[in-house]
Amino acid sequence: MDAEPNDPLPDGVAQSVLLPEERTTVHRLAERRPDIAWDRLVFSVKESVYKAW
């Protein structure tokens, strides 16, 4: 299990770990649901897949 805070990633991290297409999607999702830290959620999913691999 991996628990992350529902807070945005620190400055510069999203640019390092998310593809441009992912950043675009995160931005669109945040417009609809600003209560969710989408950048951290996508990062956490990617990290979990990497660890499981």
C-alpha positions as CSV (number, residue, x, y, z in Angstrom):
1,M,0.0,0.0,0.0
2,D,1.2,3.5,-0.8
3,A,-0.3,6.5,0.9
4,E,0.2,10.0,-0.4
5,P,-1.1,13.3,0.8
6,N,-3.8,15.0,-1.4
7,D,-1.4,17.9,-2.1
8,P,0.2,19.1,-5.3
9,L,3.6,17.8,-6.1
10,P,6.5,20.1,-5.2
11,D,7.5,22.7,-7.7
12,G,9.3,21.2,-10.8
13,V,8.4,17.6,-10.0
14,A,5.5,17.2,-12.4
15,Q,7.7,18.5,-15.2
16,S,10.2,15.8,-14.4
17,V,7.9,12.8,-14.0
18,L,4.9,13.5,-16.2
19,L,4.8,13.4,-19.9
20,P,3.4,16.5,-21.7
21,E,0.2,14.6,-22.5
22,E,-0.2,13.6,-18.9
23,R,0.3,17.2,-17.7
24,T,-2.4,18.3,-20.2
25,T,-4.8,15.7,-18.9
26,V,-4.0,16.6,-15.3
27,H,-4.7,20.2,-16.0
28,R,-8.1,19.3,-17.6
29,L,-9.0,17.1,-14.7
30,A,-8.1,19.8,-12.2
31,E,-10.4,22.2,-13.9
32,R,-13.3,19.8,-13.3
33,R,-12.2,18.5,-9.9
34,P,-9.9,21.0,-8.2
35,D,-10.2,19.1,-4.9
36,I,-8.0,16.3,-6.1
37,A,-4.2,16.6,-6.5
38,W,-4.2,15.0,-10.0
39,D,-0.5,15.5,-10.5
40,R,0.3,13.5,-7.4
41,L,-2.3,10.9,-8.1
42,V,-0.8,10.2,-11.6
43,F,2.7,10.2,-10.1
44,S,1.6,7.7,-7.5
45,V,0.0,5.4,-10.0
46,K,3.2,5.5,-12.2
47,E,5.4,4.8,-9.2
48,S,3.2,1.9,-8.0
49,V,3.3,0.3,-11.5
50,Y,7.0,0.7,-11.6
51,K,7.5,-0.9,-8.2
52,A,5.1,-3.8,-9.1
53,W,7.0,-4.4,-12.3
